[in-house]
């Protein structure tokens, strides 16, 4: 249909780049429902009777621009623009349901949308204008608005006015009457007599029945067929592991599976109800019921606000969440401890199963039988002496799988603290949700006191065992979370007992109270201050003005064209690569015979097909051996992506293992380095240490790597021209010249035969400097061999497998200092993990060695650096180019000195900062005037000392919760040793 605005980002419903709006009509309620959805997980068969709106349907530069798109662009809410259509669609779906949403709803709507370059502040700022409640920065906690300060804050240097905030233009109001109506034909279809839908594919048949009776007949006939509603579980397995089901049942048109009713025992929720609907039902129900009845509902709501993103919450069903039984699924432990009941049906009749730990563990006697269907779930009311709590710890508060989650419940004998029933379940610590059943049984009859807590912690750690090699790692951290959650639950129950029986149970101490409460992120608030240009400056001069991104509107309408948006050209082939599964091995043989038999496969390309040079520092195609997992060995070209991937799976490679080097420590042990040691020395290091009052020696810093996670994966399209072996290479790269040179070298052509096209890049951060050249070579060699255009677009998992990222760092330091915190001498040893080839590692280690002093003048300094060669994918340039590692290393040293001397960190920083005009360790003259101006202005404008006093006061009053505040100077000098890096272009 040639709608390229919807982007492919991750393929697993995690980034929101592919968000579209799904609209359906409910003939019973006579309502139109609008829901955001991840199109990467959405089967086309599931859309029968639905209207799908992509970003092109919202607005266009050819017709009219929607207010959502206009505000996002004019408020500087796009940079690379690749995530922008998804952002637009998430808010569009929200506004179609709520004309004036709250700020909480706006932020919740964006939970499932990732942005890697713009930052969320301008995006939220632009959409705050739609909110019914105003948002204000509350300057410095004074209650004053930043906008009130505009006219009274002036610049002392130029007299120019200072403005605060970049999103204050006047926008036309939103007009709901201008939106597309729901298609009447689809409304009529929904009201007419329903008929069974059957879609036949090459491998799968999709059946959508219209009644529960028919569904049960189908389930009896196809007991292994999964029931799919939102496809967020089955689809995930298909995309990740190519899971295959011959028959899929789609029960979305069965009224019994959407039932919502209130009984004497609790709420009955249909299994096909989505998680967003469950959240809305509970939010409406909780205020209407006595608090003692809603404890499980409140625990569920706590997780429903942060579980996944709004797109997943809008499509994933409650029944699917329960039946798929993922170990990290957050709701199952709560439903289990709350004694929820599953209402099952089959041709043999109906029955009920308790959603308990045995069901979640998949025990046969407690499980759903193959021919049964989960119709609905009874979520019981809690009782007065019931206490239920939910816990989760994830790498981020929202849109992230739990590291560990838990549901806990205790029931006391009425009016006492004697345990009658106790349930403790943990997710994320095993392949299934685990229960501490034996521990709970031993604690029944005990009093709820400190002795019970100590015994409970011991029993739980004995019963919930994590071996050192447990899948997912972080074993000690996860063991700590088991006890931490239990301690939190213990305190919450004690607090609840005091509230219920204030004269019988004592109030918690202030120390223990500080452990309670949920950390809420709230509405993000920020201010950006910029200086107005001189009134005499020409209107045509953009310098100093907050100018909208030139492609901002096209980003927001989806009309900005990225590499994979380019329409297919005549005769185009798709390419998939075969990568090494060994870190270090000889290639004994490559057997492509089965791959060539796959229908649609045209050819298999190897290193032997390269007419010229096979790469430069790194081979494009591996030849005799592989030196890392993910190294490309050969490529399969076919008529379609699916056929190419199928062919790649059929290629058989025989290896002979060689010993790998994987860590920095291994490399140091084997003296495996990419380059010679880089060293810089200033002053007399030995004399400096002798004059120091104290010395810290032997301290180390270990810092892991980082993925670039640019939203647009690496993509290349190579089109051979009809004459002179010329080629057009469309590629997402930061280094077009290198692409041209490597492709020309590989094809043994002059560079002027290769035309390299780069219109825009969907995020890069350094990750698209060196690798895209190799991907271009791989595609160009295939195009040269077949004589046809070749498209090579990496999927997210393959992109992350093949490419490297930020260099892992290991540093050791010895530092000598005086009692007043002045550093007299420092000796630094720095190591980075460069991976299997040089790439940018030489420049990165040089940058670290030269910049490790940061903003501090150390009179006697020695820095030595090594780039280690290991059997990992080559690490490469990454925003900061070594300075984040070097800066953290230096600041770790500063903190160690401050801790040892007992001085405030900022005072140790001040006493060691450059002052006046100095020579740096690399003999460059540096005037510290601006450094000190910036330092003092930051101290002043941030009210650092008053805020620090508030932090210290808070920390004194809160034993278990702590705040922190820091101010850190930075000297980030511009420039690289490779001077050609100074050439830039603005894309």
MOGIRA-V510530 format. One record per backbone hydrogen bond with DSSP energy under -0.5 kcal/mol. CO is the residue of the C=O (numbers start at 1). NH is the residue of the N-H. E is the energy in kcal/mol with one decimal. If there is no record, write none. Layout:
co,nh,e
CO,NH,E
CO,NH,E
//
This chain:
co,nh,e
2,4,-0.7
7,9,-0.6
15,114,-3.1
16,19,-1.5
17,7,-1.7
18,39,-1.6
20,22,-0.5
20,37,-2.3
21,23,-0.5
21,53,-2.7
22,35,-2.5
23,51,-2.8
24,33,-3.0
25,27,-0.8
26,30,-1.6
26,31,-1.2
31,26,-3.1
31,33,-0.5
33,24,-2.1
35,22,-3.3
37,20,-2.3
37,39,-0.8
38,41,-1.6
39,42,-0.8
41,43,-0.8
43,46,-1.0
44,47,-1.4
45,48,-1.1
47,50,-2.5
50,52,-0.5
51,23,-2.8
51,53,-0.5
52,54,-0.6
53,21,-2.5
54,57,-1.5
55,58,-1.1
55,59,-1.3
60,63,-0.6
64,60,-2.6
64,66,-0.5
66,70,-2.7
67,71,-2.6
68,72,-1.8
69,73,-2.1
70,74,-2.8
71,75,-1.6
72,77,-2.9
73,76,-1.4
81,85,-0.5
83,87,-1.8
84,88,-2.5
85,89,-2.2
86,90,-2.1
87,91,-1.9
88,92,-2.5
89,93,-2.4
90,94,-1.5
91,95,-2.7
92,96,-1.8
93,97,-0.9
94,97,-0.8
94,98,-2.9
98,101,-0.6
101,132,-2.3
102,106,-2.0
103,107,-2.5
104,108,-2.3
105,109,-2.3
106,110,-1.0
107,110,-0.6
108,111,-1.5
110,113,-1.8
112,114,-0.5
119,123,-0.6
120,124,-2.9
121,125,-2.7
122,126,-2.1
123,127,-1.5
124,128,-1.6
125,129,-0.6
127,130,-1.8
128,131,-1.4
138,141,-2.4
139,142,-2.9
139,144,-0.5
144,139,-2.2
145,148,-0.9
146,149,-1.4
147,150,-0.8
149,152,-1.1
149,153,-1.0
150,153,-0.5
152,154,-0.6
153,162,-1.4
155,159,-1.3
160,155,-1.6
161,532,-3.1
163,530,-2.4
174,176,-0.6
175,178,-2.0
176,179,-1.5
183,186,-0.8
183,187,-1.6
184,188,-2.6
185,189,-2.3
186,190,-2.0
187,191,-1.3
188,192,-1.4
197,208,-3.0
199,201,-0.6
199,206,-3.1
204,201,-2.8
205,207,-0.5
205,248,-2.4
206,199,-2.9
207,209,-0.5
207,250,-2.9
208,197,-2.1
211,215,-2.1
212,216,-2.5
213,217,-1.8
214,218,-2.3
215,219,-2.5
216,220,-2.0
217,221,-1.7
218,222,-3.0
222,225,-1.7
226,228,-0.6
226,249,-2.4
233,237,-2.0
234,238,-2.0
235,239,-2.7
236,240,-2.4
237,241,-2.7
237,243,-1.2
238,242,-1.6
246,205,-2.9
247,226,-0.6
248,207,-2.8
249,228,-3.1
249,251,-0.6
251,254,-1.0
253,255,-0.7
254,257,-1.6
255,258,-2.1
256,259,-0.7
257,272,-2.5
257,273,-0.5
259,270,-2.5
261,268,-3.2
265,381,-2.4
266,263,-3.1
267,269,-0.6
267,379,-3.2
268,261,-2.1
269,377,-2.6
270,273,-1.4
271,319,-2.9
271,320,-0.5
273,318,-2.7
274,278,-2.2
275,279,-2.4
276,280,-2.2
277,281,-2.5
278,282,-2.5
279,283,-2.5
280,284,-1.7
281,285,-2.1
282,286,-2.8
283,287,-0.6
285,288,-1.4
285,289,-0.8
286,289,-1.1
290,293,-1.8
290,294,-0.6
291,294,-1.3
293,382,-1.6
294,298,-2.6
295,299,-1.7
296,300,-2.2
297,301,-2.5
298,302,-1.9
299,303,-1.1
300,304,-2.6
301,305,-1.5
303,306,-1.2
303,307,-2.2
306,399,-1.2
308,399,-1.2
309,313,-2.7
310,314,-2.0
311,315,-0.7
312,315,-1.0
312,316,-3.4
313,276,-2.8
316,275,-2.1
317,321,-2.1
318,322,-2.0
319,323,-2.9
320,324,-2.3
321,325,-0.7
326,329,-1.5
328,402,-0.7
329,333,-0.5
330,334,-0.5
331,335,-2.6
332,336,-2.4
333,337,-2.3
334,338,-1.8
335,340,-2.3
336,339,-1.8
340,355,-2.8
341,343,-0.5
341,378,-3.1
342,344,-0.8
342,353,-2.1
343,375,-2.7
343,376,-1.3
344,351,-1.7
345,373,-2.5
346,349,-1.5
349,346,-1.9
351,344,-2.9
353,342,-3.4
354,356,-1.8
356,360,-2.2
357,361,-1.6
358,363,-2.5
359,362,-1.3
363,366,-1.1
364,367,-1.0
369,372,-2.3
373,345,-1.9
373,375,-0.7
375,271,-2.7
376,343,-2.8
377,269,-2.8
377,379,-0.7
378,341,-2.2
378,380,-0.7
379,267,-2.1
383,386,-1.7
385,412,-2.0
387,410,-2.1
389,408,-2.4
391,406,-2.6
393,403,-3.4
393,404,-1.3
401,395,-0.6
404,393,-2.3
405,427,-2.6
406,391,-2.5
407,425,-2.4
408,389,-2.5
409,423,-2.7
410,387,-2.0
411,420,-3.4
411,421,-1.7
413,416,-2.5
417,419,-0.5
417,448,-1.5
418,413,-2.2
419,445,-2.2
421,411,-2.9
423,409,-2.4
424,436,-2.6
425,407,-1.6
426,434,-3.0
427,405,-2.0
434,426,-3.2
435,437,-0.7
436,440,-2.3
437,441,-2.3
438,442,-1.8
439,443,-1.0
440,443,-0.6
440,444,-0.8
441,444,-0.7
443,446,-2.0
446,419,-2.5
447,449,-1.6
449,453,-2.1
450,454,-2.4
451,455,-2.1
452,456,-2.8
453,457,-2.6
454,458,-1.9
455,459,-2.5
456,460,-2.7
457,461,-2.1
458,462,-1.5
459,463,-2.3
460,464,-3.3
463,465,-1.3
465,467,-0.5
467,470,-2.1
470,473,-2.0
474,478,-2.7
475,479,-2.4
476,480,-2.1
477,481,-1.9
478,482,-1.6
479,483,-1.3
480,484,-2.7
481,485,-2.8
482,486,-1.4
483,487,-2.6
484,488,-2.5
485,489,-2.5
486,490,-2.3
487,491,-2.2
488,492,-2.6
489,493,-2.4
490,494,-2.1
491,495,-2.6
492,496,-2.2
493,497,-2.8
494,498,-1.9
495,499,-1.9
496,500,-2.1
497,501,-3.0
501,504,-1.5
501,505,-2.2
509,513,-2.5
510,514,-1.4
512,515,-1.7
513,516,-1.6
518,520,-0.7
522,524,-0.5
527,529,-0.5
528,165,-3.8
530,163,-3.2
534,537,-2.3
538,541,-1.9
540,542,-0.7
542,545,-2.3
545,547,-2.1
549,552,-1.9
551,555,-2.8
552,556,-2.1
553,557,-1.8
554,558,-0.9
554,559,-1.4
554,560,-1.4
555,558,-0.6
560,562,-0.5
562,565,-1.8
562,566,-0.7
563,566,-1.4
569,572,-1.9
573,791,-2.8
574,638,-2.4
576,636,-3.3
577,579,-0.5
578,633,-3.1
578,634,-1.2
580,630,-2.1
584,658,-2.7
585,626,-2.9
586,588,-0.8
586,656,-1.9
589,654,-2.1
590,592,-0.7
591,652,-2.6
592,596,-2.0
593,597,-0.6
594,597,-0.9
594,598,-0.5
595,598,-1.2
598,601,-2.0
600,639,-1.7
603,637,-2.5
605,635,-2.5
606,609,-1.8
607,610,-1.6
609,611,-0.7
613,615,-1.8
618,616,-0.9
624,587,-3.2
626,585,-1.9
628,631,-1.4
631,580,-2.3
632,622,-2.6
634,578,-3.0
635,605,-3.2
636,576,-2.3
637,602,-2.9
637,603,-1.6
638,574,-2.9
640,644,-2.1
641,645,-2.7
642,646,-2.3
643,647,-2.4
644,648,-2.3
645,649,-1.7
646,650,-0.7
647,650,-0.9
647,651,-0.6
648,651,-0.8
652,591,-3.4
654,588,-2.8
654,589,-1.3
656,586,-2.7
661,871,-4.3
663,667,-2.1
664,668,-2.6
665,669,-2.1
666,670,-2.2
667,671,-0.6
667,672,-2.7
668,671,-0.8
671,673,-1.0
672,869,-2.2
678,865,-3.1
680,863,-2.7
682,861,-2.3
683,685,-0.7
684,688,-2.2
685,689,-1.9
686,690,-1.8
687,691,-1.4
689,692,-0.9
694,817,-2.4
695,697,-0.5
696,815,-2.6
699,813,-2.1
701,811,-2.5
703,809,-2.9
706,806,-2.6
711,713,-0.7
714,794,-2.6
715,732,-1.8
716,792,-3.1
717,719,-0.5
717,730,-3.1
718,720,-0.5
718,790,-2.3
719,728,-2.5
723,726,-1.8
726,721,-3.3
727,729,-0.5
727,755,-3.0
728,719,-2.9
728,730,-0.6
729,731,-0.6
729,757,-3.2
730,717,-2.8
731,733,-1.0
735,739,-1.6
736,740,-2.3
737,741,-2.6
738,742,-2.7
739,743,-2.4
740,744,-2.2
741,745,-2.4
742,746,-2.5
743,747,-2.1
744,748,-0.5
744,749,-3.0
745,613,-1.8
745,748,-0.6
746,612,-3.3
750,753,-2.0
751,754,-1.9
753,727,-2.3
753,755,-0.6
754,756,-0.7
755,729,-3.4
755,757,-0.5
757,731,-1.9
761,763,-1.7
762,712,-2.5
764,767,-2.1
765,879,-1.6
766,769,-1.0
768,734,-3.8
768,735,-0.6
770,773,-0.9
770,774,-0.8
771,774,-0.9
771,775,-2.1
772,776,-2.4
773,777,-1.9
774,778,-2.5
775,779,-2.2
776,780,-2.8
777,781,-2.8
778,782,-1.6
779,783,-2.5
780,784,-2.6
781,785,-2.2
782,786,-2.4
783,787,-2.3
789,573,-2.7
790,718,-2.9
791,575,-1.9
792,716,-1.7
792,794,-0.5
795,799,-2.7
796,800,-2.4
797,801,-1.5
798,802,-2.4
799,803,-2.1
805,876,-1.7
806,706,-0.6
808,833,-2.1
809,703,-2.9
810,831,-2.2
811,701,-2.4
812,829,-2.6
813,699,-1.0
814,827,-3.0
815,696,-2.8
816,824,-2.2
816,825,-1.8
817,693,-1.0
817,694,-2.4
818,821,-1.9
822,818,-2.4
822,824,-0.5
823,859,-0.5
824,860,-1.0
825,816,-3.2
826,862,-2.1
827,814,-1.9
828,864,-2.2
829,812,-2.2
830,866,-2.2
831,810,-2.6
832,834,-1.0
832,868,-3.3
834,875,-1.7
835,870,-1.7
838,841,-2.8
840,844,-2.3
841,845,-2.5
842,846,-1.7
843,847,-2.4
844,848,-2.3
845,849,-2.4
846,850,-2.4
847,851,-2.2
848,852,-1.2
851,854,-1.9
853,856,-2.3
855,914,-2.0
856,858,-0.8
857,859,-0.6
859,861,-0.6
860,826,-2.1
861,682,-3.0
862,828,-3.0
863,680,-2.2
864,830,-3.3
865,678,-2.7
866,832,-2.0
866,868,-0.7
867,674,-3.3
867,675,-0.7
868,834,-2.2
868,835,-0.6
868,870,-0.6
870,872,-0.8
871,629,-0.5
872,836,-2.0
874,804,-0.6
875,840,-0.6
878,881,-4.0
880,883,-2.2
882,886,-2.4
883,887,-4.0
884,888,-2.0
885,889,-2.1
886,890,-2.4
887,891,-2.5
888,892,-2.2
889,893,-1.5
890,894,-2.2
891,895,-2.5
892,896,-1.9
893,897,-2.1
894,898,-2.5
895,899,-2.7
896,900,-2.3
897,901,-2.3
898,902,-1.4
898,903,-1.1
904,907,-0.5
904,908,-1.8
905,909,-2.2
906,910,-2.4
907,911,-2.4
908,912,-1.0
909,913,-1.0
910,913,-0.8
912,857,-2.5
916,918,-0.5
916,928,-2.9
918,926,-3.5
920,923,-1.9
924,920,-2.7
926,918,-2.8
926,928,-0.6
927,930,-0.5
928,932,-2.2
929,933,-2.2
930,934,-2.6
931,935,-2.2
932,936,-2.7
933,937,-2.3
934,938,-2.4
935,939,-2.2
936,940,-2.0
937,941,-3.2
938,942,-1.9
939,944,-2.0
940,943,-1.1
943,947,-2.6
944,948,-2.7
945,949,-2.0
946,950,-1.8
947,951,-2.2
948,952,-2.6
949,953,-2.1
950,954,-2.4
951,955,-2.7
952,956,-1.8
953,957,-1.5
954,958,-1.2
957,959,-0.5
970,972,-0.7
971,973,-0.9
977,979,-1.1
978,981,-2.0
979,982,-1.9
980,983,-1.4
985,987,-0.6
//
